[in-house]
Amino acid sequence: MRDVILLIVGGILAMIGGVITEYLKFNLEDKRKIRALRTLILDEINSVLANIDTILEIYRTRSEIMVIHIEKFKELWQSYEGIRGELFLVKDEDLRKEIIKFYSSLKTLVKESEDLLGKIPQTEQEKNEFKSDQDRRIGAFRDLKSTGEDIKTKI
């Protein structure tokens, strides 16, 4: 009888040990994914901010927004699309929402900026409207940069 009890206790201990091992393994994998996601998000946001800096500098010196930089944002958006499904790992719900809003604002701004690209204003009124639209977008890029910097401090 004692052997049966020892056998049952041994089986229960083995099951508990297996469950604990699986839990620890799963927890460790989650922590690795979170660290990797954090690094990836920071890298992507840094790339967005660097591109914004370039746009702001070019606009400051030449008063134009260049197509190549808008195209770069499209690439960065695609990178974000690849990690969007993993954002649930970001435990801070407000931060997660900020990241989503940041990239949503970026996408909207890029679409609006594409509308300006290739336009050649003819009249003085068109030139003034064009300049006003560009100035507004530059302001939006500055706001987006500020938001990105804020997100970086929270990650």
ABEGO torsion letter per residue (X at the ends): XAAAAAAAAAAAAAAAAAAAAAAAAAAAAAAAAAAAAAAAAAAAAAAAAAAAAAAAAAAAAAGBBBAAAAAAAAAAAAAAAAAAAAAAABABAAAAAAAAAAAAAAAAAAAAAAAABGBBBABAAAAAAAAAAAAAAAAAAAAAAAAAAAAAAAX
